[in-house]
Amino acid sequence: MAPHHDALAALIERHQERIWTLAYHFSGRCHDADDVTQEAILRIWRSAGRYGANGRFETWLHRVVTNLCMDGIRRQRRRRRLAAREAQRHCLCEPDPLPSEQRELRQRVRRAIRALPRRQRLAVVLHRYRSLSHHQIAEATGWTEPAVESLLVRAYAALRMSLHDLRDK
C-alpha cells in the first residue's frame, strides 16, 4: 500500500465511528447507518485524489455523509417502511436497558426529529448530535450560514411545539 493510502486508511479508521454516528442520528436506523458508513468510506477512498487539501478533511467527510443521507431519503422510502417493520419485530425480542419512561421519551424525541422536513432534520442532527457550528454545517451541506440559522430556528420551534408537554416533566 502506498504511503498516501496508509494515511488515508488511518484517517478513515479514525473517523469511521463519527461517520456511523452521524448517519445513525440522521436516519435513526442501525442498518441505514451501516449502509451509509460503508458507502461513505468507499466514496472517500475512490475520490481521495480529488480532495482539495485547502479544506478540512472533517468538513469534506461531513459533506460526503450528509449527501449520502439526503440521497438515501429520496430513494429508499419503501425500504424504510419494510426496515421499520423488521426493526419493530427485532426490538420486541431484545429488552431495552433503559427504564420504560426514558425509552418512551427517547423514542418520542426521535420521532419528532424524523418528522421534521429533511433539511431541518439534517441541520438539527449536525448541530445537536455532531456539535457543529452554523459555519461548519454550511460548509458540510453547501448551504449558506443564514440558511442554516433559519433552518435551525424553524426546526427547534417545531420540536418545541411537538414536544411542548414534556417541559413540565
N, CA, C and O atoms as a DFTB+ gen file, in Angstrom:
676 C
 N C O
     1  1       0.845      -1.177       0.000
     2  2       0.000       0.000       0.000
     3  2       0.889       1.238       0.000
     4  3       1.839       1.325       0.778
     5  1       0.582       2.189      -0.866
     6  2       1.371       3.413      -0.972
     7  2       1.237       4.241       0.297
     8  3       0.243       4.118       1.014
     9  1       2.233       5.090       0.587
    10  2       2.181       5.896       1.811
    11  2       0.910       6.735       1.930
    12  3       0.347       6.844       3.019
    13  1       0.447       7.336       0.817
    14  2      -0.774       8.144       0.920
    15  2      -1.990       7.277       1.194
    16  3      -2.946       7.736       1.819
    17  1      -1.971       6.032       0.737
    18  2      -3.063       5.114       1.051
    19  2      -3.052       4.753       2.536
    20  3      -4.108       4.599       3.149
    21  1      -1.862       4.621       3.106
    22  2      -1.758       4.356       4.543
    23  2      -2.349       5.513       5.345
    24  3      -3.087       5.303       6.308
    25  1      -2.017       6.728       4.937
    26  2      -2.535       7.908       5.638
    27  2      -4.045       8.003       5.500
    28  3      -4.742       8.317       6.466
    29  1      -4.552       7.734       4.304
    30  2      -5.997       7.772       4.085
    31  2      -6.695       6.689       4.903
    32  3      -7.741       6.937       5.503
    33  1      -6.118       5.491       4.925
    34  2      -6.700       4.404       5.720
    35  2      -6.737       4.782       7.197
    36  3      -7.714       4.486       7.885
    37  1      -5.694       5.427       7.687
    38  2      -5.662       5.860       9.090
    39  2      -6.728       6.921       9.350
    40  3      -7.386       6.889      10.389
    41  1      -6.908       7.859       8.421
    42  2      -7.951       8.888       8.581
    43  2      -9.337       8.263       8.604
    44  3     -10.173       8.611       9.439
    45  1      -9.573       7.346       7.691
    46  2     -10.886       6.688       7.645
    47  2     -11.133       5.912       8.932
    48  3     -12.220       5.978       9.505
    49  1     -10.122       5.180       9.383
    50  2     -10.279       4.410      10.620
    51  2     -10.584       5.342      11.797
    52  3     -11.420       5.026      12.643
    53  1      -9.911       6.474      11.846
    54  2     -10.115       7.420      12.943
    55  2     -11.525       8.006      12.924
    56  3     -12.086       8.306      13.978
    57  1     -12.098       8.169      11.736
    58  2     -13.397       8.841      11.617
    59  2     -14.561       7.890      11.368
    60  3     -15.697       8.346      11.230
    61  1     -14.316       6.595      11.306
    62  2     -15.373       5.638      10.977
    63  2     -16.543       5.714      11.962
    64  3     -17.703       5.722      11.551
    65  1     -16.242       5.767      13.234
    66  2     -17.316       5.837      14.234
    67  2     -18.109       7.138      14.081
    68  3     -19.332       7.145      14.228
    69  1     -17.420       8.222      13.790
    70  2     -18.069       9.519      13.592
    71  2     -19.006       9.462      12.387
    72  3     -20.105      10.014      12.434
    73  1     -18.588       8.806      11.321
    74  2     -19.427       8.649      10.136
    75  2     -20.696       7.881      10.509
    76  3     -21.805       8.297      10.174
    77  1     -20.517       6.754      11.209
    78  2     -21.673       5.925      11.568
    79  2     -22.632       6.684      12.478
    80  3     -23.847       6.632      12.291
    81  1     -22.085       7.385      13.457
    82  2     -22.931       8.120      14.408
    83  2     -23.745       9.197      13.705
    84  3     -24.937       9.346      13.973
    85  1     -23.121       9.938      12.821
    86  2     -23.837      10.962      12.064
    87  2     -24.952      10.334      11.245
    88  3     -26.081      10.824      11.250
    89  1     -24.644       9.258      10.545
    90  2     -25.652       8.578       9.730
    91  2     -26.785       8.027      10.604
    92  3     -27.954       8.084      10.223
    93  1     -26.433       7.500      11.765
    94  2     -27.459       6.951      12.661
    95  2     -28.369       8.058      13.199
    96  3     -29.589       7.901      13.233
    97  1     -27.779       9.163      13.614
    98  2     -28.602      10.257      14.142
    99  2     -29.511      10.817      13.058
   100  3     -30.613      11.283      13.349
   101  1     -29.070      10.775      11.847
   102  2     -29.909      11.286      10.773
   103  2     -31.026      10.315      10.430
   104  3     -32.175      10.726      10.268
   105  1     -30.703       9.028      10.316
   106  2     -31.697       8.054       9.863
   107  2     -32.465       7.393      11.009
   108  3     -33.627       7.019      10.849
   109  1     -31.811       7.251      12.162
   110  2     -32.458       6.589      13.281
   111  2     -32.447       5.073      13.174
   112  3     -33.089       4.392      13.974
   113  1     -31.738       4.544      12.210
   114  2     -31.739       3.098      11.993
   115  2     -30.309       2.589      11.841
   116  3     -29.524       3.127      11.060
   117  1     -29.988       1.559      12.590
   118  2     -28.638       0.982      12.542
   119  2     -28.297       0.476      11.145
   120  3     -27.193       0.693      10.645
   121  1     -29.243      -0.190      10.532
   122  2     -28.997      -0.759       9.204
   123  2     -28.649       0.340       8.197
   124  3     -27.694       0.202       7.432
   125  1     -29.425       1.435       8.197
   126  2     -29.150       2.545       7.286
   127  2     -27.800       3.182       7.605
   128  3     -27.056       3.550       6.695
   129  1     -27.485       3.312       8.882
   130  2     -26.198       3.891       9.277
   131  2     -25.045       3.012       8.797
   132  3     -24.015       3.519       8.353
   133  1     -25.221       1.700       8.888
   134  2     -24.198       0.776       8.382
   135  2     -23.988       0.973       6.883
   136  3     -22.855       1.043       6.408
   137  1     -25.108       1.061       6.138
   138  2     -25.027       1.229       4.684
   139  2     -24.352       2.550       4.314
   140  3     -23.483       2.585       3.443
   141  1     -24.753       3.626       4.974
   142  2     -24.174       4.941       4.681
   143  2     -22.689       4.941       5.015
   144  3     -21.885       5.485       4.258
   145  1     -22.318       4.343       6.133
   146  2     -20.908       4.297       6.531
   147  2     -20.079       3.567       5.486
   148  3     -19.017       4.041       5.085
   149  1     -20.561       2.424       5.051
   150  2     -19.830       1.649       4.051
   151  2     -19.695       2.438       2.749
   152  3     -18.610       2.498       2.169
   153  1     -20.782       3.037       2.292
   154  2     -20.740       3.799       1.046
   155  2     -19.865       5.046       1.179
   156  3     -19.145       5.399       0.245
   157  1     -19.922       5.716       2.335
   158  2     -19.091       6.904       2.546
   159  2     -17.608       6.553       2.491
   160  3     -16.818       7.271       1.879
   161  1     -17.238       5.467       3.120
   162  2     -15.824       5.042       3.108
   163  2     -15.386       4.734       1.682
   164  3     -14.290       5.114       1.270
   165  1     -16.236       4.048       0.931
   166  2     -15.901       3.759      -0.471
   167  2     -15.742       5.043      -1.282
   168  3     -14.803       5.175      -2.066
   169  1     -16.656       5.980      -1.092
   170  2     -16.582       7.238      -1.848
   171  2     -15.343       8.039      -1.474
   172  3     -14.679       8.606      -2.341
   173  1     -15.036       8.084      -0.197
   174  2     -13.850       8.822       0.252
   175  2     -12.599       8.171      -0.331
   176  3     -11.702       8.864      -0.811
   177  1     -12.540       6.857      -0.291
   178  2     -11.370       6.146      -0.813
   179  2     -11.213       6.402      -2.316
   180  3     -10.118       6.693      -2.797
   181  1     -12.339       6.285      -3.053
   182  2     -12.282       6.452      -4.510
   183  2     -11.962       7.885      -4.933
   184  3     -11.284       8.093      -5.939
   185  1     -12.435       8.862      -4.186
   186  2     -12.274      10.256      -4.605
   187  2     -11.186      10.990      -3.835
   188  3     -11.110      12.218      -3.888
   189  1     -10.352      10.260      -3.129
   190  2      -9.295      10.899      -2.335
   191  2      -8.385      11.774      -3.189
   192  3      -7.904      12.804      -2.718
   193  1      -8.146      11.387      -4.418
   194  2      -7.287      12.167      -5.297
   195  2      -7.877      13.510      -5.673
   196  3      -7.149      14.422      -6.064
   197  1      -9.200      13.642      -5.560
   198  2      -9.862      14.910      -5.896
   199  2     -10.054      15.812      -4.688
   200  3     -10.486      16.957      -4.826
   201  1      -9.734      15.302      -3.505
   202  2      -9.899      16.095      -2.290
   203  2      -8.918      17.253      -2.305
   204  3      -7.714      17.060      -2.478
   205  1      -9.443      18.460      -2.123
   206  2      -8.590      19.647      -2.067
   207  2      -8.126      19.876      -0.648
   208  3      -8.950      20.069       0.246
   209  1      -6.847      19.859      -0.426
   210  2      -6.297      19.970       0.925
   211  2      -6.500      21.353       1.536
   212  3      -6.120      21.573       2.686
   213  1      -7.093      22.294       0.792
   214  2      -7.326      23.612       1.379
   215  2      -8.511      23.608       2.335
   216  3      -8.679      24.569       3.085
   217  1      -9.330      22.579       2.342
   218  2     -10.420      22.457       3.296
   219  2     -10.097      21.396       4.339
   220  3      -9.205      20.568       4.153
   221  1     -10.839      21.439       5.439
   222  2     -10.631      20.430       6.482
   223  2     -11.189      19.095       6.021
   224  3     -12.240      19.042       5.382
   225  1     -10.489      18.019       6.345
   226  2     -10.936      16.674       5.993
   227  2     -12.304      16.397       6.606
   228  3     -13.166      15.801       5.961
   229  1     -12.505      16.829       7.850
   230  2     -13.772      16.559       8.532
   231  2     -14.943      17.233       7.821
   232  3     -16.039      16.676       7.769
   233  1     -14.722      18.415       7.278
   234  2     -15.777      19.105       6.545
   235  2     -16.133      18.313       5.296
   236  3     -17.311      18.131       4.985
   237  1     -15.122      17.845       4.585
   238  2     -15.346      17.024       3.398
   239  2     -16.075      15.747       3.783
   240  3     -17.008      15.331       3.096
   241  1     -15.657      15.131       4.870
   242  2     -16.278      13.907       5.359
   243  2     -17.758      14.143       5.669
   244  3     -18.611      13.356       5.260
   245  1     -18.062      15.227       6.391
   246  2     -19.462      15.536       6.704
   247  2     -20.264      15.753       5.421
   248  3     -21.423      15.346       5.337
   249  1     -19.662      16.382       4.443
   250  2     -20.344      16.635       3.181
   251  2     -20.692      15.321       2.496
   252  3     -21.812      15.149       2.014
   253  1     -19.744      14.398       2.449
   254  2     -19.989      13.094       1.826
   255  2     -21.120      12.372       2.556
   256  3     -22.039      11.851       1.924
   257  1     -21.051      12.341       3.875
   258  2     -22.053      11.613       4.668
   259  2     -23.424      12.270       4.539
   260  3     -24.422      11.576       4.350
   261  1     -23.488      13.592       4.637
   262  2     -24.797      14.260       4.542
   263  2     -25.398      14.085       3.158
   264  3     -26.611      13.915       3.037
   265  1     -24.591      14.120       2.121
   266  2     -25.122      13.888       0.769
   267  2     -25.680      12.473       0.652
   268  3     -26.740      12.265       0.061
   269  1     -24.971      11.512       1.209
   270  2     -25.468      10.133       1.170
   271  2     -26.783      10.000       1.950
   272  3     -27.702       9.308       1.514
   273  1     -26.860      10.654       3.081
   274  2     -28.095      10.604       3.877
   275  2     -29.258      11.217       3.111
   276  3     -30.356      10.662       3.093
   277  1     -29.019      12.363       2.478
   278  2     -30.075      13.015       1.705
   279  2     -30.489      12.127       0.516
   280  3     -31.678      11.985       0.232
   281  1     -29.518      11.539      -0.165
   282  2     -29.822      10.637      -1.284
   283  2     -30.631       9.446      -0.801
   284  3     -31.582       9.016      -1.454
   285  1     -30.241       8.925       0.344
   286  2     -30.936       7.765       0.891
   287  2     -32.402       8.038       1.168
   288  3     -33.248       7.171       0.951
   289  1     -32.704       9.220       1.642
   290  2     -34.100       9.587       1.917
   291  2     -34.905       9.604       0.626
   292  3     -36.042       9.134       0.580
   293  1     -34.306      10.146      -0.408
   294  2     -35.024      10.284      -1.682
   295  2     -35.349       8.935      -2.317
   296  3     -36.425       8.771      -2.892
   297  1     -34.459       7.989      -2.226
   298  2     -34.654       6.751      -2.999
   299  2     -35.029       5.538      -2.154
   300  3     -35.256       4.466      -2.715
   301  1     -35.104       5.662      -0.827
   302  2     -35.330       4.463      -0.017
   303  2     -36.602       4.512       0.827
   304  3     -36.652       3.884       1.884
   305  1     -37.614       5.229       0.396
   306  2     -38.838       5.328       1.203
   307  2     -39.480       3.956       1.427
   308  3     -39.862       3.621       2.548
   309  1     -39.592       3.189       0.387
   310  2     -40.205       1.867       0.525
   311  2     -39.348       0.957       1.401
   312  3     -39.875       0.228       2.242
   313  1     -38.047       0.999       1.211
   314  2     -37.145       0.160       2.011
   315  2     -37.229       0.523       3.489
   316  3     -37.130      -0.355       4.347
   317  1     -37.407       1.789       3.792
   318  2     -37.510       2.221       5.187
   319  2     -38.760       1.675       5.864
   320  3     -38.728       1.284       7.031
   321  1     -39.855       1.654       5.122
   322  2     -41.078       1.109       5.724
   323  2     -40.881      -0.367       6.082
   324  3     -41.274      -0.808       7.162
   325  1     -40.281      -1.110       5.185
   326  2     -40.008      -2.526       5.460
   327  2     -39.016      -2.685       6.609
   328  3     -39.188      -3.549       7.469
   329  1     -37.985      -1.852       6.620
   330  2     -36.984      -1.915       7.695
   331  2     -37.602      -1.557       9.044
   332  3     -37.236      -2.135      10.067
   333  1     -38.531      -0.613       9.048
   334  2     -39.187      -0.220      10.299
   335  2     -40.001      -1.384      10.865
   336  3     -39.998      -1.625      12.072
   337  1     -40.696      -2.101       9.981
   338  2     -41.449      -3.268      10.445
   339  2     -40.513      -4.324      11.018
   340  3     -40.791      -4.917      12.061
   341  1     -39.414      -4.548      10.332
   342  2     -38.432      -5.533      10.806
   343  2     -37.820      -5.088      12.135
   344  3     -37.623      -5.903      13.036
   345  1     -37.521      -3.794      12.252
   346  2     -36.929      -3.281      13.490
   347  2     -37.897      -3.438      14.659
   348  3     -37.477      -3.740      15.776
   349  1     -39.187      -3.235      14.408
   350  2     -40.171      -3.417      15.473
   351  2     -40.183      -4.869      15.950
   352  3     -40.214      -5.129      17.153
   353  1     -40.158      -5.800      15.023
   354  2     -40.117      -7.211      15.418
   355  2     -38.835      -7.509      16.190
   356  3     -38.856      -8.232      17.186
   357  1     -37.728      -6.952      15.728
   358  2     -36.429      -7.172      16.384
   359  2     -36.414      -6.561      17.785
   360  3     -35.909      -7.170      18.728
   361  1     -36.968      -5.359      17.916
   362  2     -36.953      -4.676      19.215
   363  2     -37.782      -5.425      20.255
   364  3     -37.505      -5.342      21.451
   365  1     -38.792      -6.150      19.802
   366  2     -39.614      -6.891      20.747
   367  2     -38.840      -8.058      21.351
   368  3     -39.181      -8.543      22.430
   369  1     -37.805      -8.504      20.657
   370  2     -37.050      -9.654      21.126
   371  2     -35.940      -9.278      22.097
   372  3     -35.571     -10.084      22.950
   373  1     -35.405      -8.076      21.983
   374  2     -34.295      -7.661      22.825
   375  2     -34.754      -6.589      23.805
   376  3     -35.246      -5.547      23.373
   377  1     -34.611      -6.808      25.098
   378  2     -35.033      -5.802      26.060
   379  2     -34.131      -4.569      25.998
   380  3     -32.917      -4.678      25.822
   381  1     -34.743      -3.406      26.146
   382  2     -34.000      -2.144      26.170
   383  2     -33.559      -1.900      27.609
   384  3     -34.386      -1.983      28.517
   385  1     -32.272      -1.599      27.847
   386  2     -31.792      -1.436      29.218
   387  2     -32.326      -0.183      29.917
   388  3     -32.200      -0.061      31.135
   389  1     -32.920       0.750      29.166
   390  2     -33.447       1.957      29.790
   391  2     -34.805       1.683      30.425
   392  3     -35.558       0.840      29.937
   393  1     -35.121       2.383      31.498
   394  2     -36.468       2.271      32.064
   395  2     -37.512       2.672      31.015
   396  3     -37.224       3.452      30.107
   397  1     -38.687       2.146      31.148
   398  2     -39.748       2.348      30.165
   399  2     -39.994       3.826      29.881
   400  3     -40.139       4.207      28.719
   401  1     -40.044       4.657      30.901
   402  2     -40.328       6.083      30.716
   403  2     -39.241       6.774      29.893
   404  3     -39.550       7.588      29.023
   405  1     -37.984       6.461      30.157
   406  2     -36.883       7.056      29.395
   407  2     -36.887       6.544      27.953
   408  3     -36.606       7.293      27.017
   409  1     -37.202       5.284      27.790
   410  2     -37.250       4.692      26.458
   411  2     -38.342       5.373      25.627
   412  3     -38.130       5.701      24.460
   413  1     -39.496       5.579      26.232
   414  2     -40.597       6.240      25.531
   415  2     -40.239       7.684      25.194
   416  3     -40.553       8.164      24.105
   417  1     -39.591       8.369      26.112
   418  2     -39.170       9.753      25.874
   419  2     -38.183       9.819      24.710
   420  3     -38.319      10.657      23.819
   421  1     -37.193       8.932      24.723
   422  2     -36.196       8.895      23.649
   423  2     -36.867       8.621      22.305
   424  3     -36.552       9.270      21.308
   425  1     -37.787       7.665      22.277
   426  2     -38.480       7.342      21.030
   427  2     -39.322       8.517      20.543
   428  3     -39.404       8.776      19.342
   429  1     -39.941       9.220      21.474
   430  2     -40.769      10.368      21.093
   431  2     -39.923      11.481      20.503
   432  3     -40.310      12.095      19.509
   433  1     -38.769      11.748      21.108
   434  2     -37.876      12.778      20.578
   435  2     -37.372      12.363      19.197
   436  3     -37.329      13.189      18.285
   437  1     -36.996      11.114      19.032
   438  2     -36.535      10.632      17.722
   439  2     -37.628      10.766      16.667
   440  3     -37.362      11.185      15.540
   441  1     -38.862      10.408      17.036
   442  2     -39.970      10.547      16.079
   443  2     -40.179      12.009      15.705
   444  3     -40.432      12.327      14.543
   445  1     -40.072      12.895      16.687
   446  2     -40.252      14.329      16.414
   447  2     -39.166      14.832      15.467
   448  3     -39.443      15.618      14.561
   449  1     -37.951      14.387      15.672
   450  2     -36.855      14.798      14.780
   451  2     -37.059      14.222      13.385
   452  3     -36.859      14.918      12.389
   453  1     -37.459      12.943      13.307
   454  2     -37.688      12.334      11.990
   455  2     -38.860      12.972      11.259
   456  3     -38.924      12.914      10.031
   457  1     -39.795      13.583      11.998
   458  2     -40.945      14.224      11.369
   459  2     -40.601      15.580      10.754
   460  3     -41.382      16.122       9.971
   461  1     -39.455      16.122      11.097
   462  2     -39.041      17.410      10.536
   463  2     -38.769      17.262       9.037
   464  3     -38.408      16.179       8.575
   465  1     -38.942      18.341       8.283
   466  2     -38.505      18.292       6.881
   467  2     -37.017      17.925       6.831
   468  3     -36.266      18.254       7.750
   469  1     -36.600      17.258       5.781
   470  2     -35.254      16.670       5.762
   471  2     -34.133      17.677       5.956
   472  3     -33.152      17.358       6.627
   473  1     -34.235      18.879       5.397
   474  2     -33.158      19.867       5.585
   475  2     -33.101      20.323       7.041
   476  3     -32.014      20.499       7.592
   477  1     -34.263      20.516       7.667
   478  2     -34.289      20.884       9.083
   479  2     -33.725      19.747       9.929
   480  3     -32.951      19.976      10.858
   481  1     -34.120      18.520       9.599
   482  2     -33.640      17.355      10.347
   483  2     -32.121      17.255      10.259
   484  3     -31.448      17.027      11.264
   485  1     -31.591      17.425       9.069
   486  2     -30.147      17.346       8.892
   487  2     -29.448      18.449       9.683
   488  3     -28.427      18.194      10.322
   489  1     -29.979      19.668       9.650
   490  2     -29.377      20.770      10.399
   491  2     -29.380      20.473      11.899
   492  3     -28.383      20.722      12.577
   493  1     -30.475      19.950      12.418
   494  2     -30.558      19.625      13.853
   495  2     -29.572      18.516      14.214
   496  3     -28.881      18.605      15.228
   497  1     -29.508      17.485      13.395
   498  2     -28.590      16.376      13.687
   499  2     -27.147      16.867      13.711
   500  3     -26.390      16.533      14.623
   501  1     -26.767      17.652      12.718
   502  2     -25.395      18.158      12.676
   503  2     -25.116      19.101      13.846
   504  3     -24.025      19.085      14.417
   505  1     -26.092      19.910      14.195
   506  2     -25.911      20.890      15.272
   507  2     -25.945      20.240      16.646
   508  3     -25.050      20.463      17.462
   509  1     -26.959      19.449      16.904
   510  2     -27.176      18.914      18.243
   511  2     -26.347      17.663      18.531
   512  3     -25.766      17.531      19.608
   513  1     -26.295      16.756      17.572
   514  2     -25.632      15.478      17.816
   515  2     -24.165      15.464      17.391
   516  3     -23.373      14.694      17.932
   517  1     -23.800      16.304      16.432
   518  2     -22.405      16.368      15.997
   519  2     -21.706      17.614      16.520
   520  3     -20.499      17.769      16.334
   521  1     -22.446      18.500      17.170
   522  2     -21.905      19.731      17.765
   523  2     -21.181      20.610      16.753
   524  3     -20.165      21.227      17.073
   525  1     -21.704      20.666      15.535
   526  2     -21.112      21.531      14.521
   527  2     -21.669      22.947      14.659
   528  3     -22.836      23.140      15.001
   529  1     -20.830      23.913      14.392
   530  2     -21.266      25.313      14.396
   531  2     -22.085      25.578      13.133
   532  3     -22.120      24.755      12.218
   533  1     -22.737      26.731      13.098
   534  2     -23.506      27.089      11.904
   535  2     -22.584      27.148      10.687
   536  3     -22.955      26.703       9.601
   537  1     -21.403      27.687      10.866
   538  2     -20.433      27.781       9.777
   539  2     -20.028      26.380       9.286
   540  3     -19.958      26.144       8.080
   541  1     -19.769      25.472      10.201
   542  2     -19.380      24.114       9.820
   543  2     -20.513      23.382       9.116
   544  3     -20.277      22.622       8.177
   545  1     -21.739      23.609       9.567
   546  2     -22.894      22.990       8.897
   547  2     -23.005      23.532       7.481
   548  3     -23.254      22.777       6.541
   549  1     -22.823      24.827       7.327
   550  2     -22.884      25.431       5.994
   551  2     -21.818      24.832       5.081
   552  3     -22.092      24.543       3.916
   553  1     -20.618      24.648       5.596
   554  2     -19.553      24.040       4.797
   555  2     -19.881      22.595       4.429
   556  3     -19.639      22.165       3.301
   557  1     -20.430      21.853       5.382
   558  2     -20.704      20.427       5.154
   559  2     -21.866      20.199       4.189
   560  3     -21.900      19.186       3.489
   561  1     -22.804      21.122       4.148
   562  2     -24.002      20.921       3.328
   563  2     -24.019      21.737       2.047
   564  3     -24.750      21.417       1.109
   565  1     -23.208      22.800       2.007
   566  2     -23.236      23.690       0.852
   567  2     -24.294      24.772       0.966
   568  3     -24.511      25.527       0.018
   569  1     -24.954      24.856       2.109
   570  2     -25.947      25.904       2.345
   571  2     -25.235      27.156       2.843
   572  3     -24.067      27.099       3.230
   573  1     -25.933      28.280       2.835
   574  2     -25.362      29.498       3.404
   575  2     -25.574      29.482       4.916
   576  3     -26.451      28.776       5.416
   577  1     -24.776      30.255       5.639
   578  2     -24.954      30.326       7.097
   579  2     -26.328      30.859       7.468
   580  3     -26.955      30.306       8.371
   581  1     -26.842      31.929       6.803
   582  2     -28.209      32.370       7.138
   583  2     -29.254      31.282       6.896
   584  3     -30.236      31.190       7.633
   585  1     -29.050      30.461       5.869
   586  2     -29.990      29.356       5.619
   587  2     -29.929      28.348       6.761
   588  3     -30.964      27.853       7.207
   589  1     -28.722      28.042       7.236
   590  2     -28.560      27.117       8.360
   591  2     -29.256      27.675       9.595
   592  3     -29.994      26.963      10.276
   593  1     -29.019      28.951       9.878
   594  2     -29.648      29.575      11.048
   595  2     -31.162      29.530      10.946
   596  3     -31.844      29.232      11.927
   597  1     -31.690      29.823       9.773
   598  2     -33.137      29.792       9.567
   599  2     -33.694      28.384       9.734
   600  3     -34.733      28.194      10.367
   601  1     -33.008      27.403       9.171
   602  2     -33.448      26.012       9.311
   603  2     -33.466      25.586      10.773
   604  3     -34.404      24.926      11.221
   605  1     -32.422      25.965      11.518
   606  2     -32.353      25.584      12.929
   607  2     -33.437      26.270      13.748
   608  3     -34.046      25.644      14.616
   609  1     -33.683      27.543      13.484
   610  2     -34.735      28.258      14.224
   611  2     -36.081      27.586      13.983
   612  3     -36.832      27.335      14.924
   613  1     -36.384      27.295      12.711
   614  2     -37.668      26.652      12.398
   615  2     -37.735      25.240      12.968
   616  3     -38.779      24.827      13.472
   617  1     -36.641      24.499      12.894
   618  2     -36.628      23.125      13.398
   619  2     -36.827      23.088      14.910
   620  3     -37.644      22.319      15.414
   621  1     -36.081      23.917      15.629
   622  2     -36.214      23.915      17.088
   623  2     -37.596      24.416      17.519
   624  3     -38.136      23.948      18.522
   625  1     -38.170      25.357      16.775
   626  2     -39.530      25.812      17.085
   627  2     -40.527      24.671      16.883
   628  3     -41.426      24.474      17.700
   629  1     -40.367      23.931      15.802
   630  2     -41.261      22.796      15.534
   631  2     -41.104      21.722      16.609
   632  3     -42.093      21.135      17.047
   633  1     -39.871      21.463      17.035
   634  2     -39.642      20.471      18.087
   635  2     -40.254      20.931      19.413
   636  3     -40.858      20.140      20.137
   637  1     -40.091      22.213      19.718
   638  2     -40.714      22.731      20.955
   639  2     -42.226      22.550      20.923
   640  3     -42.834      22.188      21.931
   641  1     -42.831      22.802      19.767
   642  2     -44.289      22.644      19.655
   643  2     -44.694      21.179      19.782
   644  3     -45.635      20.855      20.506
   645  1     -43.993      20.299      19.087
   646  2     -44.407      18.895      19.107
   647  2     -44.080      18.212      20.434
   648  3     -44.673      17.185      20.765
   649  1     -43.148      18.772      21.189
   650  2     -42.766      18.178      22.476
   651  2     -43.108      19.092      23.658
   652  3     -42.551      18.941      24.745
   653  1     -44.026      20.039      23.438
   654  2     -44.327      21.060      24.464
   655  2     -44.766      20.471      25.794
   656  3     -44.468      21.041      26.844
   657  1     -45.459      19.360      25.775
   658  2     -45.947      18.784      27.020
   659  2     -44.834      18.163      27.880
   660  3     -45.069      17.816      29.037
   661  1     -43.649      18.026      27.329
   662  2     -42.543      17.439      28.079
   663  2     -41.866      18.441      29.003
   664  3     -41.124      18.039      29.899
   665  1     -42.097      19.705      28.813
   666  2     -41.462      20.737      29.628
   667  2     -41.823      20.619      31.106
   668  3     -41.012      20.944      31.973
   669  1     -43.028      20.157      31.391
   670  2     -43.482      20.063      32.778
   671  2     -42.951      18.830      33.476
   672  3     -43.090      18.697      34.692
   673  1     -42.347      17.929      32.726
   674  2     -41.882      16.663      33.317
   675  2     -40.495      16.780      33.844
   676  3     -39.952      15.810      34.373
